[in-house]
Amino acid sequence: MVTPDNVKTYIQQGLECEHIEVEGDGRHFDAVIVSKEFEGKGMLQQQRLVFKKLGDKMEVIHALSLKTFTPEQWNKIA
């Protein structure tokens, strides 16, 4: 079974993250990701980048809901 820590590791292997939180029940996961790689990209582009970096790992993750932020955006809400 896939754990939140597995999903977190998968994301961190492909994306430089300044902050990441992942919660889930083994099938459905929610992630908050802060990355400089999101700068200059819209929300949809940011999410596509995460899914692209996950690649074939998405086959073992049933559902993944993302909240993505640039460091600047995160600093305004954190």
N, C-alpha and C positions, 0 to 999 in steps of 0.2 A: 504494500500500500504506500502511496506517495504521502509524505508528510509536509507540513508547512516549511520545515527546515530544508527539505529536498527542493521545494520550489524556490525558496530563497537562494539556495546554492546554485541552482540552474540559472537563475536570473543574473546573479553576480558573476558567473563564469563568462557571460557574454556581454555584460554591460557594467560600466564603471558607475557604481552607486555611492552617493554620499550618505544616503539614508534609505533603509528598506525595512518594511514590516510585512509579514505574510501570515495570514490566519486561514484556517480551513479545517475541513472535516475528512480529508482523504479523497474527496471527489470535487468539491467546490472550494475555491480559494479566493481570497481578497488580498490584494497587494497594494501598498503605498510605496511608490518608488520616487526618489529624488536623484536626478542625474544631470551632470553638465551636458551630456550627449543630447538632452532634450532641447537645449537652447536653440532658438530660431525655428522650432517646429511647432505646429499646432497640436492640439490634444490627440487627434486621430493619427497624425504622423508619429507622435510619441508612442502611442499604443501599438501601432504597426511595427515600430522598431523593436519593442519588447518581444512581440510575438515572433518576429523574424529571428531575433537572437536566440529565442527558445528553440526554434526549428522543430526537429522531430521529437523533442521532449514534450511537446503539446499532445502527443499521442497518449501519454500516460496521465495527463492532467485533464480531467473531464471538463471543468469550467474554471476560468480565471477572470476575475473582475479587477480592473486596474484603475488606480488613481495615480496619475503621473504629474510630476512637478519639476521645474527647473530649481536650482538652489535659490535663486532670487524669489520665485513664487513661494517656495517653502518657508523662507525666512519671514515673509509677510504674514503667514498664517500660523506658524509654529510658536 
